[in-house]
Each structure stands twice: as C-alpha cells, then as structure tokens.
Amino acid sequence: MPWTGKEFQQKHWKGASPEQASKAAEIASAMVRDGHPENVAIPTAIVSARRFIAKNKLASGNGAKASK
C-alpha cells in the first residue's frame, strides 16, 4: 500500500512532524513494493525517517547548537 505522509502520520506515527511522516511514508511504501511485509516496513521506516531527518538537520546546521 503506498502511503502519503498525512495518511502515515494519522495511522502509524501520530507524533511525527509532516517532514518525518512524508519520509517514513516514502520508505515504507518502497519497502512494501519490494516485498517486505507491512509489519516490518512500518517500524523500519519510522526509525529510518527519524535518523534521516536528524542527520540532515545536523548537516544543515539546523540541529542542536554546538557548545563552546
């Protein structure tokens, strides 16, 4: 089942930001297309989206401020 970010957020990850939900939906949808079961794709996508968003925020300087 291909999900949208909004659907994924409503059904599987209520606390996600729109950015996180969209990335997780993209990942989970790709995993299901590749033959992975939904009960594996959904939690894997959530973990992967959290890491992806956190990594990109740190790389762009929008994450936690560095201490002096």
N, CA, C and O atoms as a DFTB+ gen file, in Angstrom:
272 C
 N C O
     1  1       0.837      -1.187       0.000
     2  2       0.000       0.000       0.000
     3  2       0.875       1.242       0.000
     4  3       1.650       1.429       0.938
     5  1       0.789       2.076      -0.985
     6  2       1.543       3.332      -0.923
     7  2       0.834       4.329      -0.001
     8  3      -0.369       4.557      -0.131
     9  1       1.573       4.906       0.912
    10  2       1.023       5.879       1.850
    11  2       1.435       7.285       1.455
    12  3       2.461       7.483       0.804
    13  1       0.632       8.256       1.852
    14  2       1.055       9.655       1.812
    15  2       1.572       9.977       3.213
    16  3       1.332       9.224       4.156
    17  1       2.269      11.081       3.343
    18  2       2.750      11.481       4.657
    19  2       1.616      11.666       5.647
    20  3       1.715      11.250       6.801
    21  1       0.531      12.295       5.190
    22  2      -0.603      12.549       6.077
    23  2      -1.246      11.244       6.541
    24  3      -1.566      11.092       7.720
    25  1      -1.435      10.301       5.614
    26  2      -2.007       9.002       5.982
    27  2      -1.106       8.265       6.959
    28  3      -1.576       7.692       7.942
    29  1       0.187       8.286       6.681
    30  2       1.132       7.584       7.547
    31  2       1.098       8.180       8.949
    32  3       1.102       7.452       9.942
    33  1       1.064       9.500       9.022
    34  2       1.023      10.169      10.316
    35  2      -0.255       9.817      11.078
    36  3      -0.193       9.548      12.278
    37  1      -1.381       9.812      10.427
    38  2      -2.658       9.517      11.082
    39  2      -2.760       8.068      11.545
    40  3      -3.314       7.795      12.610
    41  1      -2.227       7.135      10.749
    42  2      -2.406       5.716      11.040
    43  2      -1.282       5.085      11.847
    44  3      -1.529       4.178      12.643
    45  1      -0.039       5.554      11.654
    46  2       1.094       4.821      12.188
    47  2       2.043       5.607      13.094
    48  3       2.768       5.009      13.889
    49  1       2.049       6.942      12.985
    50  2       3.031       7.710      13.759
    51  2       2.454       9.072      14.069
    52  3       2.813      10.069      13.443
    53  1       1.566       9.109      15.031
    54  2       0.816      10.318      15.339
    55  2       1.691      11.484      15.784
    56  3       1.321      12.638      15.571
    57  1       2.826      11.218      16.388
    58  2       3.694      12.284      16.880
    59  2       4.695      12.801      15.867
    60  3       5.540      13.629      16.206
    61  1       4.620      12.340      14.649
    62  2       5.594      12.728      13.628
    63  2       5.316      14.125      13.105
    64  3       4.167      14.560      13.030
    65  1       6.383      14.819      12.745
    66  2       6.228      16.077      12.028
    67  2       5.821      15.733      10.594
    68  3       6.009      14.596      10.164
    69  1       5.276      16.681       9.856
    70  2       4.939      16.397       8.455
    71  2       6.156      15.918       7.646
    72  3       6.030      15.045       6.787
    73  1       7.312      16.485       7.922
    74  2       8.538      16.069       7.233
    75  2       8.893      14.618       7.560
    76  3       9.229      13.840       6.668
    77  1       8.818      14.262       8.830
    78  2       9.109      12.892       9.247
    79  2       8.105      11.914       8.651
    80  3       8.486      10.851       8.162
    81  1       6.836      12.265       8.690
    82  2       5.791      11.376       8.180
    83  2       5.935      11.152       6.677
    84  3       5.745      10.037       6.193
    85  1       6.266      12.195       5.950
    86  2       6.454      12.051       4.499
    87  2       7.616      11.130       4.176
    88  3       7.524      10.285       3.285
    89  1       8.715      11.300       4.908
    90  2       9.884      10.446       4.666
    91  2       9.568       8.999       5.046
    92  3       9.932       8.076       4.319
    93  1       8.898       8.798       6.173
    94  2       8.546       7.447       6.602
    95  2       7.592       6.794       5.598
    96  3       7.726       5.607       5.301
    97  1       6.640       7.552       5.080
    98  2       5.712       7.018       4.084
    99  2       6.457       6.601       2.828
   100  3       6.177       5.552       2.248
   101  1       7.395       7.418       2.418
   102  2       8.212       7.100       1.240
   103  2       8.994       5.800       1.442
   104  3       9.025       4.937       0.564
   105  1       9.615       5.677       2.599
   106  2      10.427       4.492       2.899
   107  2       9.553       3.245       3.017
   108  3       9.855       2.214       2.416
   109  1       8.468       3.339       3.794
   110  2       7.594       2.181       3.999
   111  2       6.960       1.734       2.685
   112  3       6.875       0.536       2.414
   113  1       6.526       2.668       1.885
   114  2       5.917       2.323       0.596
   115  2       6.910       1.602      -0.304
   116  3       6.558       0.626      -0.966
   117  1       8.139       2.077      -0.328
   118  2       9.168       1.427      -1.145
   119  2       9.457       0.018      -0.634
   120  3       9.647      -0.906      -1.426
   121  1       9.491      -0.146       0.684
   122  2       9.758      -1.466       1.246
   123  2       8.649      -2.456       0.901
   124  3       8.926      -3.605       0.556
   125  1       7.390      -2.011       0.992
   126  2       6.267      -2.892       0.667
   127  2       6.300      -3.241      -0.823
   128  3       6.050      -4.386      -1.199
   129  1       6.606      -2.262      -1.663
   130  2       6.731      -2.525      -3.103
   131  2       7.794      -3.576      -3.386
   132  3       7.669      -4.373      -4.315
   133  1       8.846      -3.563      -2.566
   134  2       9.946      -4.521      -2.743
   135  2       9.668      -5.876      -2.091
   136  3      10.521      -6.763      -2.118
   137  1       8.480      -6.041      -1.505
   138  2       8.095      -7.341      -0.985
   139  2       8.180      -7.523       0.517
   140  3       7.902      -8.613       1.017
   141  1       8.556      -6.487       1.251
   142  2       8.612      -6.595       2.711
   143  2       7.205      -6.488       3.290
   144  3       6.387      -5.730       2.768
   145  1       6.908      -7.221       4.343
   146  2       5.578      -7.122       4.952
   147  2       5.409      -5.769       5.665
   148  3       6.380      -5.176       6.135
   149  1       4.171      -5.303       5.732
   150  2       3.886      -4.018       6.376
   151  2       4.346      -3.985       7.826
   152  3       4.803      -2.948       8.307
   153  1       4.228      -5.128       8.540
   154  2       4.606      -5.128       9.960
   155  2       6.116      -5.003      10.156
   156  3       6.571      -4.806      11.283
   157  1       6.884      -5.112       9.105
   158  2       8.324      -4.855       9.148
   159  2       8.609      -3.467       8.569
   160  3       9.435      -2.726       9.103
   161  1       7.932      -3.121       7.492
   162  2       8.187      -1.863       6.797
   163  2       7.858      -0.639       7.653
   164  3       8.609       0.337       7.650
   165  1       6.761      -0.682       8.373
   166  2       6.329       0.495       9.135
   167  2       7.319       0.864      10.238
   168  3       7.779       2.006      10.260
   169  1       7.673      -0.044      11.159
   170  2       8.629       0.363      12.196
   171  2      10.018       0.689      11.632
   172  3      10.705       1.574      12.142
   173  1      10.421      -0.020      10.589
   174  2      11.714       0.270       9.970
   175  2      11.707       1.673       9.370
   176  3      12.684       2.410       9.496
   177  1      10.619       2.036       8.726
   178  2      10.503       3.360       8.120
   179  2      10.521       4.461       9.175
   180  3      11.111       5.519       8.957
   181  1       9.885       4.221      10.302
   182  2       9.869       5.229      11.372
   183  2      11.282       5.477      11.888
   184  3      11.707       6.625      12.016
   185  1      12.004       4.406      12.182
   186  2      13.378       4.544      12.675
   187  2      14.252       5.225      11.619
   188  3      15.031       6.123      11.937
   189  1      14.118       4.798      10.380
   190  2      14.934       5.360       9.300
   191  2      14.620       6.836       9.074
   192  3      15.531       7.636       8.861
   193  1      13.351       7.200       9.117
   194  2      12.965       8.604       8.919
   195  2      13.508       9.474      10.047
   196  3      13.995      10.577       9.797
   197  1      13.430       8.993      11.278
   198  2      13.991       9.757      12.404
   199  2      15.481      10.017      12.190
   200  3      15.957      11.139      12.366
   201  1      16.200       8.983      11.814
   202  2      17.645       9.118      11.593
   203  2      17.939      10.038      10.415
   204  3      18.831      10.881      10.499
   205  1      17.201       9.886       9.322
   206  2      17.418      10.695       8.132
   207  2      17.195      12.178       8.428
   208  3      18.019      13.017       8.064
   209  1      16.086      12.496       9.087
   210  2      15.761      13.888       9.396
   211  2      16.784      14.462      10.370
   212  3      17.247      15.587      10.181
   213  1      17.144      13.714      11.400
   214  2      18.122      14.191      12.376
   215  2      19.478      14.436      11.713
   216  3      20.125      15.450      11.974
   217  1      19.899      13.525      10.874
   218  2      21.180      13.660      10.181
   219  2      21.181      14.890       9.283
   220  3      22.159      15.637       9.260
   221  1      20.102      15.108       8.547
   222  2      20.028      16.261       7.657
   223  2      19.969      17.573       8.415
   224  3      20.526      18.570       7.956
   225  1      19.309      17.598       9.561
   226  2      19.261      18.824      10.355
   227  2      20.639      19.160      10.916
   228  3      21.030      20.327      10.950
   229  1      21.367      18.150      11.351
   230  2      22.710      18.397      11.859
   231  2      23.639      18.854      10.738
   232  3      24.461      19.749      10.934
   233  1      23.509      18.245       9.576
   234  2      24.373      18.588       8.449
   235  2      24.095      19.998       7.947
   236  3      25.005      20.675       7.468
   237  1      22.840      20.449       8.051
   238  2      22.491      21.781       7.549
   239  2      22.653      22.851       8.612
   240  3      22.481      24.037       8.331
   241  1      22.983      22.446       9.828
   242  2      23.155      23.411      10.905
   243  2      21.866      23.772      11.612
   244  3      21.858      24.692      12.430
   245  1      20.777      23.080      11.322
   246  2      19.500      23.357      11.973
   247  2      19.259      22.499      13.192
   248  3      18.207      22.609      13.821
   249  1      20.196      21.655      13.538
   250  2      20.039      20.766      14.683
   251  2      20.482      21.454      15.959
   252  3      20.415      22.677      16.078
   253  1      20.929      20.666      16.898
   254  2      21.391      21.190      18.165
   255  2      22.597      22.095      17.964
   256  3      23.470      21.817      17.142
   257  1      22.630      23.165      18.716
   258  2      23.761      24.088      18.629
   259  2      24.992      23.481      19.301
   260  3      24.897      22.834      20.344
   261  1      26.118      23.701      18.693
   262  2      27.370      23.214      19.273
   263  2      27.723      24.062      20.476
   264  3      27.549      25.281      20.457
   265  1      28.216      23.424      21.520
   266  2      28.621      24.179      22.705
   267  2      30.030      24.720      22.518
   268  3      30.852      24.148      21.802
   269  1      30.280      25.826      23.178
   270  2      31.600      26.468      23.066
   271  2      32.582      25.884      24.041
   272  3      33.737      26.307      24.082
